[in-house]
Amino acid sequence: METVRIEYIGDLRTNATHVKSGDKFLTDAPTDNMGKGEAFSPTDLLATSLGTCSITTIAIAGRTHGYSVDGTEVKVTKIMASDPRRVSEVIVEMDFPVNDYSGKVREIIRQTAKFCPVSRSLHPDLKQTFIFNF
């Protein structure tokens, strides 16, 4: 069974539906590529996937190792390149809440982020920059 069903609704927009939950979201082409930029672009979703996957995987590791990252804020910056047009870098900056993370926990967090499933699925030419603010 499919995971997502996508309908092209015209004007460079799609409506994506998560089949299992029924959740929906709209995508729009970015303003620098003939779109209106009124919703996530497909490349925004790629960058967002890296940010959400890395913090989710860090939280999963926290369950195993006895730490919490509740309240962490993640900022994602997508950098585009041309010729060919592509995402050249994704910067994921994590601002952790005030917590007394040990050196061991900080290292677990750093390593876990870099090896989340999305990170491992992206092309090696895509630069992934992680910034951890503890």
C-alpha positions as CSV (number, residue, x, y, z in Angstrom):
1,M,0.0,0.0,0.0
2,E,1.3,3.4,-0.8
3,T,2.5,5.8,1.9
4,V,1.4,9.1,0.3
5,R,-1.0,10.0,-2.4
6,I,-0.3,13.2,-4.4
7,E,-2.7,15.2,-6.6
8,Y,-1.4,17.9,-8.9
9,I,-4.0,20.6,-8.5
10,G,-2.5,23.1,-11.0
11,D,-0.6,26.3,-10.8
12,L,2.5,24.5,-9.7
13,R,0.8,23.1,-6.6
14,T,0.2,19.7,-5.2
15,N,-2.0,18.3,-2.5
16,A,-0.3,15.4,-0.6
17,T,-2.3,13.0,1.6
18,H,-0.7,10.7,4.2
19,V,-2.7,7.5,3.4
20,K,-2.7,6.0,6.9
21,S,-3.7,9.1,8.9
22,G,-5.4,11.2,6.2
23,D,-3.3,14.3,7.1
24,K,-2.8,16.6,4.1
25,F,-0.5,19.4,3.1
26,L,-0.1,21.6,0.1
27,T,3.2,22.2,-1.8
28,D,3.9,25.2,-4.0
29,A,6.9,25.9,-6.3
30,P,9.2,28.5,-4.8
31,T,9.2,32.1,-6.0
32,D,12.6,31.7,-7.6
33,N,11.2,28.9,-9.7
34,M,7.9,30.3,-11.1
35,G,5.8,29.5,-8.0
36,K,4.0,31.7,-5.4
37,G,6.0,30.4,-2.5
38,E,2.8,30.2,-0.4
39,A,3.5,26.7,0.9
40,F,6.4,24.3,1.4
41,S,8.3,23.6,-1.8
42,P,9.5,20.0,-2.5
43,T,13.0,21.1,-1.7
44,D,11.8,22.7,1.6
45,L,10.3,19.3,2.4
46,L,13.7,17.6,1.8
47,A,15.4,20.0,4.2
48,T,12.5,19.7,6.7
49,S,12.8,15.9,6.5
50,L,16.5,16.0,7.6
51,G,15.6,18.3,10.5
52,T,12.6,16.4,11.8
53,C,14.3,13.0,11.3
54,S,17.5,14.0,13.1
55,I,15.6,15.4,16.2
56,T,13.2,12.5,16.3
57,T,16.1,10.0,16.2
58,I,17.9,11.9,18.9
59,A,14.7,11.7,21.0
60,I,14.5,7.9,20.4
61,A,18.1,7.6,21.6
62,G,17.1,9.7,24.6
63,R,14.6,7.0,25.6
64,T,17.3,4.4,25.5
65,H,20.0,6.5,27.2
66,G,17.8,8.3,29.8
67,Y,17.8,11.9,28.6
68,S,15.1,14.2,27.2
69,V,15.2,16.8,24.4
70,D,11.7,18.0,25.0
71,G,11.4,21.7,24.1
72,T,14.4,21.6,21.6
73,E,13.9,24.0,18.7
74,V,15.3,23.1,15.3
75,K,16.1,25.7,12.6
76,V,16.6,24.4,9.1
77,T,18.3,26.4,6.3
78,K,18.2,25.2,2.8
79,I,20.8,26.4,0.3
80,M,20.2,26.0,-3.4
81,A,22.7,25.7,-6.2
82,S,22.3,25.9,-10.0
83,D,23.5,24.1,-13.0
84,P,21.9,21.8,-12.2
85,R,19.3,23.3,-9.9
86,R,19.5,21.3,-6.6
87,V,19.8,21.6,-2.9
88,S,23.6,22.0,-2.2
89,E,23.5,22.3,1.6
90,V,21.1,21.8,4.5
91,I,22.0,23.5,7.8
92,V,20.3,22.0,10.9
93,E,20.7,24.1,14.0
94,M,19.4,22.7,17.3
95,D,18.8,24.8,20.3
96,F,18.4,22.6,23.3
97,P,16.7,23.7,26.5
98,V,18.7,24.4,29.5
99,N,19.9,21.0,30.7
100,D,23.0,19.5,32.2
101,Y,23.8,17.1,29.4
102,S,26.9,15.1,30.2
103,G,29.7,14.9,27.6
104,K,28.6,11.4,26.8
105,V,25.0,12.5,26.1
106,R,26.2,15.3,23.9
107,E,28.3,12.9,21.9
108,I,25.3,10.5,21.5
109,I,23.2,13.5,20.3
110,R,25.9,14.6,17.8
111,Q,26.4,11.1,16.4
112,T,22.7,10.2,16.3
113,A,21.8,13.3,14.3
114,K,24.3,12.5,11.6
115,F,23.1,8.9,11.2
116,C,19.4,9.3,11.1
117,P,17.6,7.5,8.2
118,V,17.1,10.6,6.1
119,S,20.7,11.7,6.5
120,R,21.8,8.3,5.3
121,S,19.4,8.4,2.3
122,L,20.7,11.7,0.9
123,H,23.3,11.9,-1.8
124,P,26.9,12.3,-0.4
125,D,27.3,15.5,-2.5
126,L,24.6,17.2,-0.4
127,K,26.4,19.0,2.4
128,Q,24.8,18.4,5.8
129,T,25.8,20.9,8.5
130,F,24.6,20.3,12.1
131,I,25.0,22.9,14.8
132,F,24.2,21.9,18.4
133,N,23.6,24.7,20.9
134,F,23.5,23.1,24.4
